[in-house]
């Protein structure tokens, strides 16, 4: 019996050899080696990891989901993630690099100390200031974007947990009450400010604070557009 | 919040629930769609289409299978249908290279990259069967349903695909008649 061909050997990766094939494999080191290589190749293919979608994937999908009416456009996550995932992501990544790769994350305070950094594009009414230098060094845009992406995921998890807590407290319509909502956002902003003061380079805390400020701003903006209604 | 609660809220158009499901499963969906597509440019569109279909079909999810399994099948079907609709790709018309021109370097990441690139160069049918069987773990019967072929055809395509991959991954300098050196050169 001659050498087994490559397709025949590929079959033996997952099937039992016939007696003739087994006899040949016992006698032929070359075919044994080739079969071993094929098995290792198959194992390697089976161990390939999942792949992260390219940046901006969610933003494009979200836009389509909204346009097709598959999700509500007024949800907290959509408002927050729209600027966070696109402009904010890039601005934050650029900011991290701009600061010389020494500060991961930036403090967000409304105290008016920011100067030039405010022009990077945070939501109206908020200012970014560079604070802290104890974070891990980041030397390129991809790492910076990864860091911001990670903090965004943490933020989304926190947001989900926050809503779960609100849901578990009873009447879900309370969440939609603007007065209650504003008070809750004020509490988050206050807690966020205190946390950022303590850990100014923490991207998660910064993310929570930025989001709470943006949401509060959006709520105030909504209120200002309805002069005839007494929102608060 | 349990997955069923998330799904229920996503059905009602809750953006946060949809986003959470997306964050959880996007890499899995993108991986299978990207590999079936065979090229990056198509993959993003295919992945988006898969998610749109899945979110649309969410109300039909009964929980008979795991959500990840259900979603994965939608992604596979969506990518295969999109690929069928796509124009004939010039890349497929080009002759398949004998080997993938990458210098051998150690490391799982580079090996993974090498495998991905070799798979991209397989003809569509072989690549789809190889991915669905050896990467995703579907049976030949299931693959037959996906592709509209018999289980026997699926098997035949799989063995050819494995052989082509072996040929492509065999370094040229070790490409002897029986491939002995090539087996060892890549460690696979």
Interface residues (C-beta under 8 A of the other chain):
Chain A: X3 X5 X6 X7 X8 X9 X10 X11 X13 X30 X31 X33 X34 X36 X37 X38 X40 X41 X42 X44 X45 X46 X48 X49 X50 X51 X52 X53 X54 X57 X58 X60 X61 X62 X64 X65 X68 X69 X70 X71 X72 X73 X75 X76 X77 X78 X81 X153 X156 X157 X159 X160 X163 X164
Chain B: X1 X10 X13 X14 X15 X16 X18 X19 X20 X22 X23 X26 X27 X28 X30 X31 X34 X40 X44 X47 X48 X51 X52 X55 X56 X111 X112 X115 X116 X119 X130 X134 X135 X137 X155 X158 X159 X160 X161 X162 X163 X165 X166 X167 X169 X178 X179 X180 X182 X183 X184 X187 X188
